[in-house]
């Protein structure tokens, strides 16, 4: 099963905790969730910089 970064971010935005996500998706590890957050932060930074 493949889980996208978007899916993980949606779960977090919807109120799920990291522990709940890890429990529901046993193939994920904590670093995967941190990587999704880093991806989102980097994307936001790039969108902000290019829109100036």
N, C-alpha and C positions, 0 to 999 in steps of 0.2 A: 504494500500500500504506500502510496506517495502522499505526503502532506506538504502543502505549499507554505512558503513564508507568510503569504496572505492569510491562509487559514489560521495559522498560529497567532498572528496579530489580531485577527478577528475574535478568536477565543479569548485572548487577553483583554481586548477592548470590551468584550461582552461580560467580563467579570470573572472568568475562570482564573484560577491561580496556576502558577507553574506546576505545583504538585498535582493538581487535578488533570492538567494536560498530560503530564508524564504518566499518570495512572491510566488515562484513557488510551494513550498511544505509547505502548511499551517499547517501541522501536526508537523512540526519541530519548535523548539525554539532555540534561540541563544546558549544556553548551550549545545545543541546537536552538534552544529558545533564546539564549543570549545572542546567538548569531543572527536570528531574525530581527531582534531589536536593533542590533548594530547595522544591519542592512537597511532597516527603515530609517534610522537616524542619518545614515550616509545618503540615502536617496533624498530625504528632506533637505539636507544641507546642499546637495547638488541642485535641487529645484529652486532653492532660495537664491543661490549664487547666480544661476543662469537667468533668473527672472529680473535681476537688477538692471 
